[in-house]
Amino acid sequence: MNLKKTPVILDTDIGRDIDDTWALGMLLKCPELDVKLITTTHHNTTFKAKLVAKFLESVDRTDIPIGIGIKVKGPKGPLRKWVKDYDLSQYNGLIFNDGVSAIIDTIIHSPEKVNLIAIGPLGNIASALKKNSAIINNSRFIGMQGAIRRFYEDLPGITVEYNISQNIDACRKVFNSDWNKTITPLDTCGLVKLSGADFDRVIGNNDPIPSIISEQTKLWAKERRVYKKMMEARTTSTLFDPVAIYLAYSEEFLNIKELKIVVTDDGRTIEGKTGKLIRCATSWKNLKAFEDHLTDRLTT
């Protein structure tokens, strides 16, 4: 029996935090998903494209095109050593210098609706929407953005989440659109960590994808000066972004509520009568089941 795959685009700000690397690895391990394009967003998007290209090349997935997104001034991040000798021109696949146009073309010309997964600030997505709003008709938006009732470290209250704070206007444009939208805010994705046996199964695994994840995670942790603490505790940092990948093919472990969300001038995501309806993953039915699922996906 052939599994029907859902076409997806991933828009990522890989290289700042390590959870984008875990999300990319998970994406490539999902038989339910057909990856049509990966675009890079925010700060040095050419550098981020190098991270994606080397990852894909290392696991024989150069069939996936890469789009370089809108550049925003900022640092390269803690994974710069991982690609210091990598030449982007050697990537044996398509690279689009205009990632925004690549997003539009991929969606418009797809025979099936595309799941557009955004795990970074939404500059590329808002620009694509402005250039061709018809993309709404042939795609579904899935994002890792916001904090509805909980914020970092599961503390109560509303905070300004990074992916929104870096481009509030872009997020407001996307959230106020008529897209079919589903998000995982910090309420759910902010709780995900792999520890103990799950941590051990991924970190140090010699298969290609977990091996790269392990290598990058160790490099990131050393740059952030948390390597010793992480290895002693056998616990990852918070893995926000893999939850958005999961939402592209399943919602089994999550509670989803349709809420009217308003993006405030200071970047908070609050419930309000004037907001557009967004499907929000507000809580977990079974967080441990998801963490085991993530581990299984990465290691099998």
C-alpha positions as CSV (number, residue, x, y, z in Angstrom):
1,M,0.0,0.0,0.0
2,N,1.5,3.4,-1.1
3,L,1.3,6.1,1.5
4,K,-0.1,9.3,0.0
5,K,2.3,12.1,0.9
6,T,1.4,15.7,1.7
7,P,3.5,18.3,-0.1
8,V,5.3,20.7,2.3
9,I,7.5,23.7,2.4
10,L,9.7,24.5,5.4
11,D,10.6,28.1,6.2
12,T,13.4,28.0,8.8
13,D,15.7,30.4,10.6
14,I,18.1,27.5,11.3
15,G,21.4,28.3,13.0
16,R,20.4,30.5,15.9
17,D,18.8,27.9,18.2
18,I,19.3,24.2,17.7
19,D,15.7,23.1,17.5
20,D,15.5,24.0,13.8
21,T,18.1,21.3,13.2
22,W,16.0,18.8,15.1
23,A,12.9,19.9,13.1
24,L,14.7,19.5,9.8
25,G,15.9,16.0,10.8
26,M,12.4,15.1,11.8
27,L,11.0,16.4,8.6
28,L,13.3,14.3,6.5
29,K,12.2,11.2,8.5
30,C,8.5,11.6,8.0
31,P,7.1,9.3,5.3
32,E,3.8,11.2,5.3
33,L,5.5,14.4,4.0
34,D,6.9,15.3,0.6
35,V,9.3,18.1,1.0
36,K,9.1,20.4,-2.0
37,L,11.2,23.3,-0.9
38,I,13.2,24.6,2.1
39,T,13.6,28.4,2.5
40,T,15.8,30.3,5.0
41,T,14.5,33.3,6.9
42,H,15.9,36.1,9.1
43,H,19.4,37.4,9.5
44,N,22.1,36.0,7.2
45,T,19.9,33.8,5.0
46,T,22.7,32.8,2.6
47,F,24.6,31.4,5.6
48,K,21.5,29.6,6.7
49,A,21.1,28.1,3.2
50,K,24.7,26.7,3.6
51,L,23.6,24.9,6.8
52,V,20.5,23.4,5.0
53,A,22.6,22.5,1.9
54,K,25.3,20.7,3.9
55,F,22.7,18.8,5.9
56,L,20.8,17.7,2.8
57,E,23.9,16.8,0.9
58,S,25.2,14.7,3.9
59,V,22.0,12.6,3.9
60,D,21.6,12.3,0.1
61,R,18.6,14.6,-0.2
62,T,19.8,17.1,-2.7
63,D,16.6,16.5,-4.6
64,I,15.1,19.2,-2.3
65,P,15.4,22.7,-3.6
66,I,16.6,25.5,-1.3
67,G,15.4,29.1,-1.4
68,I,17.4,32.0,0.1
69,G,15.0,34.3,1.9
70,I,15.0,38.0,2.7
71,K,18.1,39.1,4.5
72,V,18.0,40.9,7.8
73,K,21.1,42.2,9.5
74,G,22.3,40.0,12.3
75,P,24.8,37.4,13.4
76,K,25.5,34.0,11.7
77,G,25.1,32.1,15.0
78,P,26.8,29.3,16.9
79,L,26.9,26.8,14.0
80,R,29.2,28.8,11.8
81,K,32.1,26.3,12.4
82,W,30.0,23.5,11.0
83,V,30.0,25.1,7.5
84,K,33.1,27.1,7.6
85,D,34.7,25.2,4.7
86,Y,31.4,24.5,2.8
87,D,30.9,26.0,-0.6
88,L,27.2,26.6,-1.3
89,S,27.9,26.5,-5.1
90,Q,28.8,22.8,-4.7
91,Y,25.2,21.9,-3.7
92,N,24.1,19.3,-6.2
93,G,20.5,20.6,-6.4
94,L,18.4,23.7,-7.1
95,I,19.1,26.9,-5.2
96,F,16.8,29.9,-5.7
97,N,18.2,33.3,-4.8
98,D,14.7,34.6,-4.5
99,G,13.2,32.3,-1.8
100,V,10.0,34.3,-1.6
101,S,9.2,33.8,-5.3
102,A,10.1,30.1,-4.9
103,I,7.5,29.8,-2.2
104,I,4.9,31.4,-4.4
105,D,5.7,29.3,-7.4
106,T,5.8,26.0,-5.5
107,I,2.4,26.7,-4.0
108,I,0.7,28.0,-7.1
109,H,1.9,25.2,-9.3
110,S,1.2,22.4,-6.9
111,P,-1.5,20.0,-7.9
112,E,-2.3,19.5,-4.2
113,K,-2.6,21.8,-1.3
114,V,0.7,22.5,0.3
115,N,1.4,22.6,4.0
116,L,3.6,25.7,4.6
117,I,5.5,25.2,7.8
118,A,7.1,28.3,9.3
119,I,9.4,27.9,12.2
120,G,11.1,31.3,12.2
121,P,10.1,35.0,11.9
122,L,7.6,35.5,9.2
123,G,9.3,38.0,6.8
124,N,9.4,35.6,3.9
125,I,5.8,34.4,4.4
126,A,4.3,37.9,4.7
127,S,6.2,39.0,1.6
128,A,4.9,36.0,-0.3
129,L,1.4,36.8,0.8
130,K,1.7,40.4,-0.3
131,K,3.1,39.5,-3.7
132,N,0.5,36.9,-4.4
133,S,-2.4,36.4,-2.0
134,A,-3.7,33.5,-4.1
135,I,-1.3,31.3,-2.3
136,I,-3.9,31.1,0.5
137,N,-6.2,29.1,-1.8
138,N,-3.7,26.3,-2.4
139,S,-1.9,26.0,1.0
140,R,-2.3,25.7,4.7
141,F,-0.2,27.7,7.2
142,I,1.4,25.8,10.1
143,G,3.6,27.9,12.5
144,M,5.6,27.8,15.6
145,Q,4.7,31.3,16.9
146,G,3.2,33.0,19.9
147,A,2.3,32.3,23.5
148,I,-1.3,32.2,24.5
149,R,-1.5,31.4,28.2
150,R,2.0,30.1,29.1
151,F,5.5,31.3,28.3
152,Y,9.1,30.1,28.5
153,E,9.8,27.4,31.1
154,D,6.0,26.8,31.4
155,L,5.4,29.9,33.5
156,P,1.9,31.3,33.5
157,G,1.1,34.5,31.7
158,I,1.6,36.1,28.3
159,T,5.0,36.9,26.9
160,V,6.5,38.1,23.6
161,E,7.8,35.0,21.7
162,Y,10.9,35.3,19.6
163,N,9.6,34.4,16.2
164,I,6.9,37.2,16.6
165,S,9.1,39.8,18.3
166,Q,11.6,39.7,15.4
167,N,9.0,40.9,12.9
168,I,5.7,41.8,14.5
169,D,4.3,43.4,11.4
170,A,4.9,40.3,9.3
171,C,3.3,38.1,11.9
172,R,0.3,40.4,12.2
173,K,-0.2,40.3,8.4
174,V,-0.1,36.5,8.3
175,F,-2.3,36.0,11.4
176,N,-4.8,38.5,10.0
177,S,-5.1,36.8,6.7
178,D,-7.8,34.3,5.6
179,W,-5.3,31.4,5.5
180,N,-6.3,28.2,7.2
181,K,-3.9,28.6,10.1
182,T,-2.6,26.2,12.8
183,I,0.1,27.2,15.3
184,T,1.9,25.6,18.2
185,P,2.6,28.4,20.7
186,L,4.9,28.1,23.7
187,D,2.0,26.6,25.6
188,T,2.8,23.3,23.9
189,C,6.1,23.5,22.0
190,G,7.8,25.2,24.9
191,L,7.5,22.0,27.0
192,V,9.3,19.6,24.7
193,K,12.7,18.1,25.7
194,L,14.3,14.7,25.3
195,S,15.9,13.3,28.3
196,G,17.2,10.0,29.7
197,A,16.9,7.1,27.3
198,D,15.3,9.3,24.6
199,F,18.3,11.6,24.8
200,D,20.8,8.7,24.7
201,R,19.1,7.2,21.6
202,V,19.6,10.3,19.5
203,I,22.8,11.8,20.8
204,G,25.7,9.7,19.7
205,N,23.5,7.7,17.2
206,N,25.6,6.9,14.1
207,D,22.8,6.9,11.5
208,P,23.2,9.9,9.2
209,I,20.4,12.2,10.4
210,P,20.7,11.7,14.1
211,S,24.5,11.8,13.7
212,I,24.3,15.3,12.2
213,I,21.8,16.4,14.9
214,S,24.1,15.1,17.6
215,E,27.1,16.8,16.0
216,Q,25.4,20.2,15.7
217,T,23.8,20.0,19.1
218,K,27.1,19.4,20.8
219,L,28.7,22.3,18.8
220,W,25.8,24.6,19.7
221,A,25.9,23.6,23.3
222,K,29.7,24.3,23.5
223,E,29.2,27.7,21.9
224,R,26.5,28.5,24.4
225,R,28.6,27.0,27.3
226,V,25.9,24.5,28.3
227,Y,27.6,21.4,26.9
228,K,28.8,19.9,30.2
229,K,25.4,20.6,31.9
230,M,23.5,19.1,29.0
231,M,25.6,15.9,28.9
232,E,25.5,15.4,32.7
233,A,21.7,15.9,32.8
234,R,21.2,13.9,29.6
235,T,18.6,16.5,28.5
236,T,18.2,18.5,25.4
237,S,17.4,22.2,25.3
238,T,13.7,23.0,24.5
239,L,12.8,21.6,21.1
240,F,10.1,24.0,20.0
241,D,10.1,23.5,16.3
242,P,9.6,19.7,15.8
243,V,6.0,20.2,17.0
244,A,5.2,22.3,13.9
245,I,6.5,19.5,11.8
246,Y,4.3,17.0,13.6
247,L,1.2,19.2,13.0
248,A,1.7,18.8,9.3
249,Y,0.6,15.2,9.5
250,S,-1.0,14.6,12.9
251,E,-2.6,16.2,15.9
252,E,-3.1,13.0,17.9
253,F,-1.2,14.0,21.0
254,L,-2.4,17.7,21.1
255,N,-5.5,19.6,22.2
256,I,-6.5,22.1,19.5
257,K,-8.7,25.1,20.1
258,E,-9.9,27.6,17.5
259,L,-9.3,31.0,19.0
260,K,-9.5,34.6,17.8
261,I,-5.9,35.8,18.1
262,V,-4.7,39.5,18.1
263,V,-1.1,40.4,17.7
264,T,-0.4,43.4,19.9
265,D,1.9,46.3,19.0
266,D,4.5,44.9,21.4
267,G,4.2,41.4,19.9
268,R,2.1,39.5,22.3
269,T,-0.5,37.1,21.0
270,I,-3.8,37.5,23.0
271,E,-7.3,36.4,22.6
272,G,-9.6,39.2,21.3
273,K,-12.9,39.7,19.6
274,T,-11.2,41.5,16.6
275,G,-8.8,38.7,16.0
276,K,-8.9,36.1,13.2
277,L,-9.6,32.5,14.0
278,I,-6.5,30.4,14.4
279,R,-6.3,26.8,15.3
280,C,-4.0,26.8,18.4
281,A,-2.4,23.8,20.0
282,T,-3.1,24.9,23.6
283,S,-2.1,21.8,25.6
284,W,-0.9,18.3,25.4
285,K,-3.0,15.2,25.5
286,N,0.2,13.2,25.9
287,L,3.6,15.0,25.9
288,K,5.6,11.9,26.7
289,A,4.0,10.1,23.7
290,F,5.1,12.9,21.4
291,E,8.7,12.9,22.8
292,D,8.9,9.1,22.3
293,H,7.4,9.6,18.8
294,L,10.1,12.2,18.0
295,T,12.8,9.9,19.2
296,D,11.5,7.0,17.2
297,R,11.3,9.1,14.0
298,L,14.8,10.3,14.3
299,T,16.4,6.9,15.1
300,T,14.5,4.4,13.0
